[in-house]
Amino acid sequence: MPPLPAPRLALASITRVYDRATVVDDLSLSLQEGQVTCLLGPSGCGKSTTLRIAAGVERQTAGTVAVDGVTISDAQRHLPPERRSIGLMFQDFALFPHLDVAANVAFGLRRGGPRSRQRVGELLERVGLACFGDKFPHQLSGGEQQRVALARALAPRPRVMLMDEPFSGLDNRLRDGIRDETLAILKDEGAAVLLVTHEPEEAMRMADTIALMRAGRVVQEASPYNIYNTPRDLAAARFFSDVNVIGGRVSQGRTETPFGPFLTPGLEDGAAVDIVIRPQHLRIDFDRAGQGPAPTPEHGSWARGQVVRARFMGSESLVELAMEQGGMVLRATIPGVFLPRPGKSLWLALRRDRCFVFSAAAPAATPGAQASKN
Ligand SMILES: Nc1ncnc2c1ncn2[C@@H]1O[C@H](COP(=O)(O)OP(=O)(O)OP(=O)(O)O)[C@@H](O)[C@H]1O
């Protein structure tokens, strides 16, 4: 088999320390040609610092940056941003106000001439601004400015595109369309893309791979599907959506809950366990003279609760129920045609295949623990 090509962009053991605070901590990441990776995480976790180090506008305390297998920054050398074959796009677009659109796009091209004009024309056409070449940035809407910034960053055909929250300045109504268009253009151009965002929906929509960051580290790296469906700990599950957490303690490899026992092998007796489920994976049924549905392998046992609050959200309703057993309040989403009154008794069950079981003491210790079938 031929050897795999070197990654387009490789960050190896990157660390950045400011005033004794480690804000990027031994982070490694590699991106192949045409791959879109989203650095996702809460504010202050080190996403932008990582991107700035890849760009070369900031230097790491330790570690190496390589493009196509060539080290461009380590303890000895540090190639400046303009020599890295990297395109940059930041939140504020930073267009040059005194240059028209065509000149803004041409800015990163070394030479002028017909080939440069052709590339500018081709890109303006591609971003839907073919007739905008002689306009100035202040004459453009936010969405148009974003597209000019994209065309400018792509003009020199960078091998890597680095984007820091590039859509956050845009109106909500525009954002989805522009994201999709931008993604299509980036895929056509074939650059490896590293995009910073703190919005899970944006990462799910854009990324081939999501690198979830926390406190300067990548804690999980996977496709949107895998990271959503197999989060490595409670914090990772919570980052993508609201979750219910049902606490319990292990006894002889099982954890009892109001919904029946869960298998929690490999944990000591007395260990605290969180059983985690998203609101859309609870099932609701009516109370029939004090009885609920019979247990099934899919749902385990049903447990009764009273509606505390129900909110109509359009296509679905969010219902909060105080459970009779265990005293917890759980949230379930159900089709919006149903809006139960507070105080109503309903039965709840958990889709067992959608439950995550985590050790409460040590995050990420037991993502593989299995739900029992009854
Ligand atoms: N030049 C600097 N000097 C000192 N500390 C800094 C500097 N730049 C960033 N930091 C700190 O490093 C940490 C990480 O910052 P960074 O901007 O990388 O986070 P982020 O994940 O991109 O956050 P956000 O989503 O809010 O932009 C923060 O605590 C920040 O205050």
PDBQT file of the ligand as one rigid body, heavy atoms in Angstrom, charges set to zero:
ROOT
HETATM    1  N1  LIG A 401      -2.567  37.459  25.074  1.00  0.00    +0.000 N 
HETATM    2  C1  LIG A 401      -3.053  36.838  26.160  1.00  0.00    +0.000 A 
HETATM    3  N2  LIG A 401      -2.506  37.030  27.373  1.00  0.00    +0.000 NA
HETATM    4  C2  LIG A 401      -2.971  36.409  28.470  1.00  0.00    +0.000 A 
HETATM    5  N3  LIG A 401      -4.000  35.525  28.449  1.00  0.00    +0.000 NA
HETATM    6  C3  LIG A 401      -4.599  35.299  27.273  1.00  0.00    +0.000 A 
HETATM    7  C4  LIG A 401      -4.162  35.938  26.064  1.00  0.00    +0.000 A 
HETATM    8  N4  LIG A 401      -4.939  35.498  25.052  1.00  0.00    +0.000 NA
HETATM    9  C5  LIG A 401      -5.832  34.635  25.602  1.00  0.00    +0.000 A 
HETATM   10  N5  LIG A 401      -5.623  34.521  26.919  1.00  0.00    +0.000 N 
HETATM   11  C6  LIG A 401      -6.376  33.666  27.835  1.00  0.00    +0.000 C 
HETATM   12  O1  LIG A 401      -6.295  32.360  27.345  1.00  0.00    +0.000 OA
HETATM   13  C7  LIG A 401      -7.515  31.657  27.555  1.00  0.00    +0.000 C 
HETATM   14  C8  LIG A 401      -7.991  31.075  26.243  1.00  0.00    +0.000 C 
HETATM   15  O2  LIG A 401      -8.350  32.127  25.365  1.00  0.00    +0.000 OA
HETATM   16  P1  LIG A 401      -8.938  31.852  23.909  1.00  0.00    +0.000 P 
HETATM   17  O3  LIG A 401      -9.248  33.180  23.285  1.00  0.00    +0.000 OA
HETATM   18  O4  LIG A 401      -8.024  30.946  23.180  1.00  0.00    +0.000 OA
HETATM   19  O5  LIG A 401     -10.273  31.076  24.262  1.00  0.00    +0.000 OA
HETATM   20  P2  LIG A 401     -11.511  30.686  23.333  1.00  0.00    +0.000 P 
HETATM   21  O6  LIG A 401     -11.803  29.272  23.622  1.00  0.00    +0.000 OA
HETATM   22  O7  LIG A 401     -11.228  31.053  21.921  1.00  0.00    +0.000 OA
HETATM   23  O8  LIG A 401     -12.657  31.605  23.926  1.00  0.00    +0.000 OA
HETATM   24  P3  LIG A 401     -13.852  32.403  23.198  1.00  0.00    +0.000 P 
HETATM   25  O9  LIG A 401     -14.823  31.378  22.681  1.00  0.00    +0.000 OA
HETATM   26  O10 LIG A 401     -14.439  33.212  24.319  1.00  0.00    +0.000 OA
HETATM   27  O11 LIG A 401     -13.238  33.250  22.125  1.00  0.00    +0.000 OA
HETATM   28  C9  LIG A 401      -8.481  32.664  28.162  1.00  0.00    +0.000 C 
HETATM   29  O12 LIG A 401      -8.524  32.449  29.552  1.00  0.00    +0.000 OA
HETATM   30  C10 LIG A 401      -7.858  33.995  27.833  1.00  0.00    +0.000 C 
HETATM   31  O13 LIG A 401      -8.176  34.945  28.816  1.00  0.00    +0.000 OA
ENDROOT
TORSDOF 0
